[in-house]
Amino acid sequence: MFGNLFEEDEEDSSFVLPGGGGGVEPGSKKAEPPAPRGALNLSGLQNQGGTCYLNSLLQTLLFSPEFREELFSLGPEELGCLEDKDKQEAKVRVIPLELQRLFAHLLLVDQQAASTADLTDSFGWTNREESSQHDVQELNRILFSALESSLVGTTGSSLIHRLYHGTVVNQIVCKVCGYLSESQEDFLDLTVSVSGVSGLEEALWNMFVEEEMFEGNNLYRCSRCNVLVEAAKSAKLRKLPPFLTMSLLRFNFDFTKCERYKETGRYTFPLSINLKPFCEQSEYTYELFSVIIHKGGCYGGHYHVYIKDIDQLGNWEAPEELKPKFVKKEAQLSEPVLEKEDPLSVLIAILSQEESKSILVDQLGQKLLDTIGVSWNKKFRKQYGPIGKFLHSHSDVFMLVSNATRVALKSTTLTLVTDTSLKNLSVSHELDLKPADGPHWFDLNDSTVTPIHERDIEKQFQGKESAYMLFYRKAELCRPEEAKQNPSYKVPPHLLRMVQEENARLRQRREEFESSTNTVEVHLHLAPHYQLENGALWPKGSTQDSTLTLNFDRRRTVGDFRQAIYQMQDTWEGDMALTLAKSLPAGLHLYNTLTGFSSPTELTSLQPLVLPFRLKELLLWVKIGVPGERKYYPSEELVWDAGREGSPRSLRQAIAAQYGLSADSLHMAKYCPEKYTWMAISSWSQQVSKRKKKKKAENLYGAPFHLKDGDIIGVKVT
């Protein structure tokens, strides 16, 4: 599976995935840069086609703090430098160097998912190996073997042995003379059976407590007695490592059918386990921190991993399915109420109403019926099982006491405020379903990282998607406070510099991509070079002389856009109006004016923009009413020059001239689509200015009409 350990001795058998290990060139404006890591602040790993098993193992190693820090402690003076890997005289230990770089990338580079292409290249993998799925248990042993070999001669030569290797002692005791025959074997992981046992602890009991008897036709030859005798065979754990790996024998062979199959029955394993019954002398307590999960059958499938964030490097938040759901009970209610489909939230709300925050389990069912109007058995039993089982499965929220006859809320679980009436439950604070203290769990599934609750681990006890490898860590291993929420802890300076440079390149690529995506080429049509003919604008001279081209980032404001135009037109005087236009066969038609200081997001590439200079024209849609009927003729465009006064009288005369009608016979109204109403436009309404004490002519640009491009004007003829 792996190539040679030193780059200069390898044959050219490696394969680099296109775009892997760095992706497109940072200066490229066409390719989208990698997405940044999200709010969880954890990075996933890209799948090269069939490397989910590798990704799951690498994430487990990353979240093993002692392994990660011991690997980081090996400097270039021992491992060499990747820049020298092509030099014949250099001994560059490529695998640990690439693993260091990948870990630093996962910890600190602002990217949603890192590439493993450089690491697999150091393995000497071919295209076939990258696209074919291997067994993660096999990979675990081969990877550690390769690391041990590559670290020979360095201070890290015993790293794997110290952290992961243990010892099992096998003993046979002669029942005649009592002679003890003993043999010792080293292990990297303990392979435990799944078939026929209920869980990990029973499997360990069968391996290290139960004795195998040699009797009847199956006698043992004692080396001291030198005859066949009855004897007892047993095994014990003699030496345990800081990290204990359990490989579950999920795959088996049916000799009757001559085919492989996967054990999918229920197989439990604890979050914390005391190995004293299985050890020779010492007592060791281990805590689960990683579960590699296999989904599928024995001939294919997918791996992902549940990991305990020991150093609290990620930002954990309650998964959506664990949060209480809110709906409006009735349209007239202003307060949200708990949704009846969420039994967890309803039961918590009921218990929170009790003065002691506890209730008899039998009474809880009646309270539920009073609250939502339906019993537990009728509403929830089919999906969630009996109410007692549901309470037990949410042991982080509920506590069963008095021989499980009474249920109480755990005080540290939530802060919940409800109305006094159970008929109208409302929540003022969301449930906090985080553990009160300590690390949280995440599901790392290739490039996707999601928070999970600790009780979700029980979902992996059985089924086609179930636990395949278990990783335990000695409970006595304590982490320093400075390591908590500090992903740069123990990362060497040269890798920190590499990370800073990579983050700077990513920021530049994202800025260039955003700029490229939002930069539009705008054609500027200068109004002084145009004249109005038959309701449309036409250039006075050549189109080339009347048009300018400007590249502009439409995320910037209209004010910035004006400033860019001023800089292009040094001789421009006075204010300017910016009006979007459509180039039609009949000429250039105006339809919307850019105002305010917001971003001109309406601009699109190659869109004409007219810059009127002392020119106020509106593009209106005129609907002439059919005489004697409650309907209109089809709408027609009208370009109205409102530069002189912008009054109703001026608009009436323009419409009359357009259609050859008498201005005195026209009645006009503006359509208000937001209200589905018409606002009559009269020539006779005038307002008096209190300050100047004189009549002020009505201007349709101002209140109350605020006439603008694209407005609909209805016209009736009398």
VOGU-3710 file (C-alpha; in Angstrom, 3 decimals, decimal comma):
1> mfgnlfeede> 0,000/0,000/0,000  2,822/2,411/0,859  5,850/3,268/-1,194  9,398/3,645/0,147  9,986/5,973/3,056  12,422/8,381/1,434  11,422/10,372/-1,607  14,687/10,096/-3,497  14,574/6,295/-3,425  11,012/6,015/-4,744
11> edssfvlpgg> 10,097/5,072/-8,244  7,813/7,487/-10,023  4,671/5,580/-9,079  2,837/8,284/-7,180  -0,290/9,948/-8,433  -1,419/13,470/-7,625  -5,120/14,158/-7,944  -5,763/17,062/-10,311  -6,049/20,154/-8,198  -5,026/18,305/-5,040
21> gggvepgskk> -2,621/19,661/-2,507  -3,201/23,249/-3,463  -5,973/23,410/-6,032  -5,985/26,033/-8,746  -3,424/28,789/-8,881  -4,165/31,503/-6,311  -4,184/34,196/-8,999  -6,967/32,536/-10,981  -10,136/34,583/-11,192  -12,190/31,960/-12,983
31> aeppaprgal> -12,126/29,087/-10,482  -13,962/29,468/-7,202  -11,587/29,283/-4,204  -12,118/26,754/-1,400  -14,923/27,618/0,998  -13,871/28,834/4,475  -14,504/26,694/7,533  -17,925/27,375/8,981  -19,182/28,454/12,378  -18,066/25,136/13,938
41> nlsglqnqgg> -14,434/26,146/13,240  -13,424/22,596/12,280  -12,086/21,435/8,931  -13,041/18,280/7,065  -11,041/16,253/4,529  -11,661/15,964/0,813  -12,485/12,501/-0,500  -10,239/11,533/-3,412  -12,774/9,047/-4,701  -12,499/6,201/-2,196
51> tcylnsllqt> -10,507/7,584/0,738  -13,230/7,970/3,367  -11,536/5,257/5,444  -8,256/7,213/5,381  -10,045/10,446/6,282  -11,718/8,855/9,304  -8,418/7,516/10,630  -6,546/10,795/10,028  -9,177/12,799/11,901  -8,925/10,352/14,804
61> llfspefree> -5,151/10,842/14,935  -5,555/14,629/14,752  -7,918/14,609/17,732  -5,502/12,420/19,728  -3,672/15,313/21,466  -0,635/13,405/22,696  0,016/11,850/19,283  -0,442/15,185/17,519  1,914/17,043/19,858  4,645/14,390/19,813
71> lfslgpeelg> 4,543/14,451/16,016  4,850/18,262/16,053  7,847/18,024/18,400  9,967/16,451/15,643  11,761/19,297/13,892  13,376/19,681/10,444  16,751/18,795/11,928  15,465/15,235/12,424  12,916/14,844/9,637  14,543/16,992/6,971
81> cledkdkqea> 12,704/19,457/4,729  10,285/18,723/1,928  12,081/21,307/-0,203  15,116/18,963/-0,214  13,273/15,786/-1,160  14,666/15,831/-4,705  18,272/16,131/-3,524  20,095/12,820/-3,728  22,144/13,329/-0,569  19,167/14,353/1,565
91> kvrviplelq> 17,251/11,938/3,776  13,807/13,474/3,922  11,225/11,584/5,966  8,307/12,485/3,760  5,397/10,701/5,484  5,749/12,356/8,932  6,481/15,711/7,297  3,347/15,559/5,162  1,343/14,413/8,192  2,623/17,425/10,150
101> rlfahlllvd> 1,608/19,786/7,345  -1,833/18,203/7,039  -2,456/18,470/10,792  -1,427/22,143/10,796  -3,721/22,715/7,829  -6,662/21,034/9,571  -6,082/22,984/12,762  -5,467/26,480/11,427  -6,100/27,019/7,705  -9,404/28,746/7,025
111> qqaastadlt> -10,754/26,129/4,640  -13,817/23,900/4,812  -11,921/20,765/3,791  -8,222/19,996/3,377  -6,697/17,842/0,646  -4,871/14,590/1,429  -3,301/14,416/-2,040  0,203/15,366/-0,858  0,045/12,789/1,931  -1,166/9,958/-0,310
121> dsfgwtnree> 1,487/10,985/-2,816  4,083/10,424/-0,090  2,649/6,916/0,367  3,347/6,200/-3,298  -0,325/5,524/-3,968  -1,500/4,986/-7,515  -4,747/6,140/-9,065  -6,252/2,704/-8,413  -5,419/2,845/-4,706  -6,872/6,333/-4,319
131> ssqhdvqeln> -10,155/5,364/-5,955  -10,466/1,912/-4,325  -11,662/1,537/-0,767  -9,518/-0,446/1,676  -10,215/-1,713/5,170  -9,619/0,921/7,844  -8,321/-1,676/10,341  -5,697/-2,776/7,840  -4,808/0,840/7,095  -4,355/1,586/10,795
141> rilfsaless> -1,711/-1,130/11,131  0,073/-0,331/7,865  0,160/3,419/8,520  1,592/2,951/12,010  4,139/0,462/10,695  5,221/2,944/8,019  5,498/5,745/10,587  7,555/3,583/12,942  9,938/2,709/10,130  10,233/6,309/8,940
151> lvgttgssli> 11,035/7,579/12,450  13,897/5,155/13,112  16,927/7,129/14,278  14,898/10,070/15,570  13,648/10,970/19,038  10,225/9,864/17,822  11,324/6,321/17,055  9,281/4,938/19,982  6,256/7,228/19,475  3,892/4,596/18,087
161> hrlyhgtvvn> 5,076/1,904/20,505  4,674/4,119/23,574  1,244/5,454/22,662  -0,459/2,485/21,006  1,279/-0,827/21,692  0,201/-3,120/24,505  1,008/-6,619/25,708  -1,151/-9,716/26,198  0,129/-12,655/28,238  -1,206/-16,158/27,480
171> qivckvcgyl> -1,025/-18,723/30,291  -1,580/-22,476/30,513  -1,714/-24,108/33,962  -1,244/-27,860/34,317  -3,968/-29,354/36,534  -1,616/-32,139/37,637  1,600/-30,406/38,695  0,513/-26,774/38,604  3,228/-25,790/36,156  2,562/-22,433/34,492
181> sesqedfldl> 3,533/-22,058/30,840  3,524/-18,473/29,691  3,917/-16,631/26,376  3,695/-12,909/25,677  2,574/-11,097/22,516  2,461/-7,497/21,448  -0,671/-5,860/20,037  -1,443/-2,599/18,243  -5,192/-3,049/18,485  -7,426/-5,612/20,172
191> tvsvsgvsgl> -9,602/-7,517/17,724  -12,811/-8,482/19,503  -15,634/-10,692/18,314  -19,128/-9,403/17,551  -20,963/-12,600/16,678  -22,788/-14,194/19,586  -21,969/-11,527/22,195  -23,997/-8,567/23,449  -21,217/-6,023/23,547  -17,609/-5,078/24,132
201> eealwnmfve> -17,491/-5,926/27,825  -18,843/-9,436/27,267  -16,339/-9,950/24,441  -13,465/-8,867/26,711  -14,755/-11,147/29,471  -14,677/-14,091/27,070  -11,143/-13,169/25,989  -9,490/-12,366/29,333  -11,557/-13,923/32,143  -13,091/-17,142/30,859
211> eemfegnnly> -10,724/-20,135/30,841  -10,435/-22,661/28,021  -10,228/-26,191/29,418  -8,081/-28,971/27,968  -9,884/-32,189/28,926  -11,389/-35,381/27,523  -10,036/-35,967/24,033  -8,425/-32,534/24,003  -5,585/-32,847/26,527  -2,481/-30,698/26,891
221> rcsrcnvlve> 1,101/-32,022/26,951  2,785/-30,603/30,023  6,504/-29,969/29,503  7,188/-30,833/33,146  4,993/-33,956/33,410  5,850/-34,908/29,803  2,420/-36,510/29,410  -1,018/-35,418/28,210  -2,852/-33,795/31,097  -5,840/-31,661/31,852
231> aaksaklrkl> -5,008/-27,939/31,814  -6,596/-24,487/31,829  -5,722/-21,781/29,282  -6,363/-18,070/29,900  -5,120/-14,638/28,816  -4,650/-11,300/30,572  -3,715/-7,775/29,596  -0,233/-7,191/30,996  0,662/-3,766/29,568  -1,839/-1,181/28,361
241> ppfltmsllr> -0,971/1,851/26,202  -2,285/5,413/26,628  -4,501/4,888/23,567  -6,376/1,604/23,276  -7,827/0,630/19,902  -10,609/-1,941/19,578  -11,319/-3,496/16,162  -14,757/-5,069/15,910  -15,087/-8,224/13,816  -18,184/-7,062/11,967
251> fnfdftkcer> -17,351/-9,104/8,856  -17,692/-12,869/8,960  -17,897/-15,844/6,614  -20,825/-18,203/6,209  -19,312/-21,605/5,357  -22,738/-23,018/4,524  -23,469/-20,367/1,905  -19,769/-19,802/1,112  -20,138/-16,047/1,290  -19,103/-13,131/3,472
261> yketgrytfp> -21,618/-11,212/5,539  -21,701/-8,304/7,957  -22,786/-8,660/11,578  -25,475/-6,002/12,079  -26,882/-7,143/15,437  -26,865/-5,000/18,566  -23,377/-4,605/20,043  -22,982/-2,160/22,916  -19,841/-0,391/24,080  -19,443/2,003/27,030
271> lsinlkpfce> -18,302/5,633/27,029  -16,050/4,755/29,969  -14,652/1,339/30,794  -12,655/-0,036/33,720  -10,330/-2,782/32,490  -9,366/-4,099/35,941  -11,145/-7,494/35,488  -9,157/-8,113/32,308  -5,712/-7,030/33,527  -3,000/-8,852/35,399
281> qseytyelfs> -2,451/-6,284/38,123  -3,114/-2,622/37,504  -6,514/-0,936/37,254  -7,041/1,217/34,210  -10,037/3,357/33,263  -10,410/4,410/29,645  -12,752/6,916/28,010  -14,108/6,618/24,490  -13,075/9,486/22,193  -13,494/8,174/18,640
291> viihkggcyg> -15,823/5,772/16,848  -15,126/4,922/13,207  -18,405/3,891/11,599  -18,971/1,690/8,555  -22,125/2,091/6,507  -22,926/-0,591/3,953  -22,147/-4,250/3,420  -19,063/-6,448/3,333  -18,312/-5,659/-0,317  -18,495/-1,887/-0,140
301> ghyhvyikdi> -19,737/1,071/1,804  -18,688/4,313/3,413  -16,743/5,327/6,525  -17,201/8,348/8,766  -16,189/9,042/12,347  -17,672/10,351/15,596  -14,989/12,233/17,537  -14,837/13,721/21,018  -13,280/17,190/20,892  -10,940/16,768/23,863
311> dqlgnweape> -9,282/20,196/23,554  -12,549/21,974/22,667  -11,191/23,196/19,340  -14,614/23,370/17,679  -17,616/25,554/18,369  -20,296/23,067/19,383  -23,949/23,952/18,998  -27,035/21,807/19,497  -28,009/19,915/16,324  -31,254/21,151/14,792
321> elkpkfvkke> -33,170/17,983/15,644  -32,375/18,464/19,352  -33,703/22,022/19,540  -37,309/22,627/20,576  -39,613/23,490/17,722  -42,039/26,399/17,773  -45,245/26,998/15,855  -48,176/29,387/16,101  -51,003/27,610/17,899  -53,576/29,915/16,335
331> aqlsepvlek> -53,278/32,786/13,917  -54,392/35,329/16,513  -51,780/34,268/19,099  -48,695/36,448/19,280  -46,664/34,105/21,499  -45,009/30,972/20,045  -46,061/27,607/21,499  -44,271/24,289/21,619  -44,994/22,021/18,669  -46,926/18,911/19,613
341> edplsvliai> -44,728/16,735/17,373  -41,716/17,260/19,656  -42,148/14,977/22,726  -38,833/16,023/24,285  -39,785/19,696/24,474  -43,328/18,965/25,677  -42,174/16,655/28,497  -39,530/19,156/29,612  -42,125/21,928/29,640  -44,504/19,808/31,736
351> lsqeesksil> -41,827/18,920/34,290  -40,680/22,527/34,516  -44,188/23,455/35,714  -43,843/21,146/38,723  -42,548/22,869/41,844  -40,051/20,088/42,542  -39,266/19,695/38,815  -40,231/16,022/39,201  -43,352/13,880/38,870  -44,439/10,249/39,090
361> vdqlgqklld> -44,007/8,531/35,740  -47,633/7,331/35,871  -48,838/10,924/36,398  -46,630/12,227/33,589  -48,731/10,364/31,043  -51,926/12,021/32,326  -50,247/15,458/32,294  -49,259/14,877/28,687  -52,846/13,987/27,804  -54,113/17,170/29,504
371> tigvswnkkf> -51,510/19,285/27,699  -51,728/18,172/24,074  -55,044/16,360/24,126  -53,677/12,960/23,107  -52,061/10,098/25,015  -48,424/9,003/24,706  -49,356/5,545/23,402  -51,547/6,979/20,661  -49,213/9,791/19,595  -45,624/8,762/20,242
381> rkqygpigkf> -45,339/5,076/21,206  -45,011/3,779/17,620  -42,017/6,040/16,897  -40,388/6,425/20,326  -41,492/3,326/22,277  -42,911/3,340/25,837  -42,616/6,591/27,758  -40,249/4,991/30,279  -37,885/3,916/27,517  -37,976/7,418/26,022
391> lhshsdvfml> -37,081/8,983/29,377  -34,237/6,505/29,853  -32,837/7,221/26,360  -32,594/10,927/27,255  -30,633/10,429/30,455  -28,791/13,720/29,918  -32,106/15,573/30,351  -34,209/13,326/32,626  -33,257/11,479/35,814  -35,242/8,405/36,901
401> vsnatrvalk> -35,334/7,978/40,696  -37,196/5,923/43,315  -36,765/2,673/41,373  -37,688/4,459/38,153  -41,159/5,376/39,434  -40,432/9,132/39,452  -38,775/11,293/36,811  -36,939/14,562/37,502  -35,311/17,227/35,357  -31,557/17,579/35,651
411> sttltlvtdt> -31,030/21,103/36,935  -27,986/21,849/34,765  -29,689/20,823/31,552  -31,833/23,824/30,690  -33,375/27,129/31,600  -37,036/27,006/30,666  -39,731/29,604/31,418  -43,366/28,784/30,688  -46,758/30,379/31,145  -48,795/29,346/34,170
421> slknlsvshe> -51,310/27,668/31,864  -50,187/24,341/30,407  -52,706/24,915/27,617  -50,585/27,737/26,219  -46,979/26,656/26,693  -44,466/29,238/25,521  -40,696/29,318/25,703  -38,625/32,411/26,449  -35,213/30,714/26,356  -34,110/27,969/24,000
431> ldlkpadgph> -33,051/24,662/25,484  -29,348/24,364/26,061  -28,635/20,741/25,249  -24,878/21,078/25,520  -23,084/19,176/28,224  -22,516/21,625/31,065  -18,742/21,247/30,957  -16,087/19,428/29,032  -15,679/18,376/25,412  -18,353/17,795/22,819
441> wfdlndstvt> -18,808/15,318/19,965  -18,748/15,902/16,197  -19,482/13,756/13,160  -16,643/14,160/10,637  -17,842/12,799/7,321  -15,200/13,642/4,708  -15,596/17,384/4,024  -18,700/17,725/6,221  -18,517/18,378/9,962  -21,674/18,415/12,099
451> piherdiekq> -22,246/18,542/15,871  -23,824/15,514/17,513  -24,983/14,662/20,988  -23,202/12,055/23,066  -26,295/9,864/23,117  -26,144/9,636/19,300  -23,327/7,132/19,808  -25,937/4,559/20,823  -27,308/4,712/17,275  -24,126/2,958/16,163
461> fqgkesayml> -24,697/-0,152/18,286  -26,431/-2,006/15,452  -27,539/-1,951/11,838  -25,925/-1,583/8,440  -24,445/1,690/9,696  -22,646/0,740/12,890  -19,411/1,084/14,843  -16,372/-0,603/13,290  -13,402/0,683/15,325  -13,349/2,087/18,850
471> fyrkaelcrp> -10,605/4,348/20,214  -10,217/4,761/23,981  -7,891/7,089/25,891  -6,633/6,703/29,454  -8,831/8,747/31,781  -5,794/9,847/33,811  -4,366/11,768/30,858  -5,003/15,438/31,646  -4,806/18,322/29,232  -3,179/21,653/30,174
481> eeakqnpsyk> -5,506/24,644/30,335  -3,490/26,500/27,703  -4,345/23,752/25,188  -8,094/24,314/25,532  -9,652/26,183/22,592  -6,147/26,816/21,257  -5,573/25,074/17,894  -2,072/26,562/17,558  -0,885/24,926/20,806  2,444/23,118/20,248
491> vpphllrmvq> 2,384/23,806/16,493  6,028/24,591/15,547  6,897/28,103/14,263  7,735/27,019/10,697  4,299/25,420/10,337  2,624/28,499/11,821  4,347/30,599/9,156  3,164/28,170/6,484  -0,399/28,465/7,778  -0,270/32,266/7,850
501> eenarlrqrr> 0,971/32,359/4,261  -1,716/29,915/3,136  -4,453/31,929/4,839  -3,160/35,099/3,195  -3,271/33,382/-0,226  -6,808/32,147/0,428  -7,953/35,635/1,457  -6,451/37,085/-1,714  -8,048/34,406/-3,891  -11,446/34,975/-2,298
511> eefesstntv> -11,170/38,737/-2,709  -10,140/38,336/-6,357  -12,933/35,853/-6,994  -15,534/38,077/-5,362  -14,249/41,052/-7,293  -14,255/39,076/-10,535  -17,762/37,762/-9,870  -19,158/41,193/-9,048  -17,272/43,258/-11,620  -19,459/44,206/-14,556
521> evhlhlaphy> -18,630/45,982/-17,788  -20,971/48,960/-18,013  -21,549/50,898/-21,233  -22,014/54,565/-20,423  -24,178/56,513/-22,870  -23,640/60,247/-22,301  -26,849/62,245/-22,586  -25,337/65,305/-24,310  -24,521/63,024/-27,264  -28,169/61,900/-27,607
531> qlengalwpk> -31,376/63,472/-28,880  -35,021/62,535/-28,362  -36,803/61,287/-31,492  -40,217/59,590/-31,548  -40,159/58,798/-27,843  -36,667/57,250/-27,816  -33,027/58,385/-27,578  -30,768/58,337/-30,609  -27,065/59,270/-30,837  -26,329/62,578/-32,488
541> gstqdstltl> -23,145/61,243/-34,023  -21,431/57,868/-34,121  -22,263/55,354/-31,374  -18,555/55,000/-30,562  -18,220/58,692/-29,722  -21,330/58,685/-27,500  -20,392/55,608/-25,442  -17,766/54,929/-22,764  -16,941/51,611/-21,078  -16,352/51,259/-17,323
551> nfdrrrtvgd> -15,522/48,129/-15,291  -17,126/48,489/-11,869  -17,631/46,359/-8,734  -21,373/46,424/-8,168  -20,963/45,729/-4,448  -19,800/49,334/-4,053  -22,254/52,188/-3,614  -23,930/54,404/-6,169  -21,811/57,219/-4,744  -18,644/55,281/-5,589
561> frqaiyqmqd> -20,037/54,736/-9,077  -20,599/58,450/-9,548  -17,052/59,164/-8,349  -15,616/56,667/-10,851  -17,501/58,401/-13,656  -16,330/61,857/-12,523  -12,738/60,605/-12,666  -13,278/59,417/-16,237  -14,905/62,726/-17,251  -12,652/65,470/-15,982
571> twegdmaltl> -14,724/68,158/-17,720  -18,041/67,083/-16,185  -19,850/69,913/-14,413  -22,843/69,843/-12,108  -24,841/66,875/-10,849  -25,711/63,768/-12,816  -28,605/61,339/-12,979  -27,859/57,654/-13,605  -30,591/55,864/-15,507  -30,635/52,266/-16,656
581> akslpaglhl> -31,712/51,854/-20,266  -32,821/49,225/-22,736  -31,497/49,184/-26,259  -34,528/48,411/-28,422  -35,003/48,507/-32,216  -36,965/51,739/-31,772  -34,028/53,322/-29,939  -32,661/53,644/-26,413  -35,403/53,591/-23,755  -34,951/54,652/-20,129
591> yntltgfssp> -36,600/52,591/-17,402  -35,032/53,013/-13,942  -32,949/55,612/-12,125  -30,211/54,674/-9,646  -30,600/56,647/-6,424  -29,357/56,597/-2,857  -26,129/55,153/-1,492  -26,825/51,421/-1,712  -24,955/49,001/-3,956  -26,028/49,216/-7,634
601> teltslqplv> -26,774/45,486/-7,782  -29,138/46,093/-10,702  -26,115/46,506/-12,942  -25,361/43,476/-15,076  -22,640/42,864/-17,600  -22,855/44,789/-20,898  -25,892/46,714/-19,731  -26,296/50,240/-21,195  -26,468/53,094/-18,710  -27,558/56,574/-19,729
611> lpfrlkelll> -26,124/59,549/-17,899  -28,590/62,404/-18,579  -27,134/65,891/-18,232  -29,902/68,427/-17,329  -32,334/66,010/-18,908  -35,368/64,632/-16,936  -37,223/61,982/-18,879  -39,446/59,229/-17,536  -40,422/55,998/-19,239  -44,096/55,436/-18,406
621> wvkigvpger> -46,569/52,731/-19,391  -49,820/54,308/-20,564  -53,080/52,338/-20,494  -55,942/53,996/-22,405  -59,377/52,944/-21,233  -61,810/51,481/-23,770  -64,803/53,897/-23,950  -67,914/52,457/-22,354  -66,159/49,318/-21,062  -64,264/48,339/-17,873
631> kyypseelvw> -61,037/47,408/-19,656  -57,970/48,964/-21,259  -56,180/48,874/-24,551  -52,693/47,230/-24,438  -50,084/49,287/-22,590  -47,752/51,489/-24,609  -44,476/53,191/-23,691  -44,325/56,934/-23,267  -41,060/58,830/-22,745  -42,145/62,004/-20,971
641> dagregsprs> -39,810/64,989/-20,868  -40,596/66,383/-17,448  -37,605/68,687/-17,339  -39,553/71,951/-17,467  -42,127/71,544/-14,716  -43,070/67,901/-14,127  -46,671/68,895/-13,516  -49,914/67,002/-14,186  -50,689/69,513/-16,894  -47,391/68,731/-18,666
651> lrqaiaaqyg> -48,028/64,965/-18,490  -51,596/65,406/-19,757  -50,372/67,387/-22,742  -47,690/64,777/-23,532  -50,282/61,968/-23,504  -52,674/64,020/-25,606  -49,956/64,711/-28,170  -48,950/61,027/-28,278  -52,481/59,816/-29,053  -53,953/62,848/-30,879
661> lsadslhmak> -56,492/63,567/-28,189  -57,748/66,707/-26,503  -55,940/67,399/-23,223  -59,114/68,683/-21,624  -60,849/65,338/-22,218  -58,282/63,236/-20,341  -58,514/61,932/-16,759  -55,327/60,346/-15,360  -54,435/58,088/-12,434  -51,268/56,364/-11,208
671> ycpekytwma> -51,506/52,634/-10,404  -50,178/51,664/-6,927  -49,364/47,917/-7,165  -48,539/47,574/-3,457  -52,122/48,620/-2,594  -53,873/47,446/-5,766  -55,441/50,902/-6,078  -55,423/53,897/-8,423  -54,397/57,418/-7,337  -56,127/60,122/-9,368
681> isswsqqvsk> -53,852/62,813/-10,862  -55,587/66,209/-10,937  -54,392/69,505/-12,408  -56,302/71,548/-9,875  -54,708/70,435/-6,573  -52,283/72,972/-5,209  -50,656/73,444/-1,815  -49,804/76,613/0,080  -46,345/77,134/1,539  -46,647/78,540/5,075
691> rkkkkkaenl> -43,235/80,131/4,841  -43,578/81,919/1,489  -47,384/82,343/1,632  -47,797/81,575/-2,051  -49,190/78,794/-4,168  -46,752/76,071/-5,189  -47,256/74,156/-8,423  -47,669/70,415/-8,030  -44,693/68,290/-9,179  -45,338/64,628/-9,940
701> ygapfhlkdg> -41,778/63,729/-8,849  -42,649/64,616/-5,277  -45,359/63,666/-2,806  -47,861/62,182/-3,029  -47,222/60,632/-6,468  -43,407/60,078/-6,519  -43,587/59,261/-10,218  -40,670/57,175/-11,505  -39,624/55,084/-14,496  -41,850/52,108/-15,141
711> diigvkvt> -44,966/53,498/-13,444  -48,360/52,725/-15,005  -50,607/55,662/-15,913  -54,257/54,915/-16,579  -56,143/57,298/-18,879  -59,869/57,686/-19,459  -61,276/59,832/-22,280  -64,551/61,752/-21,767
//
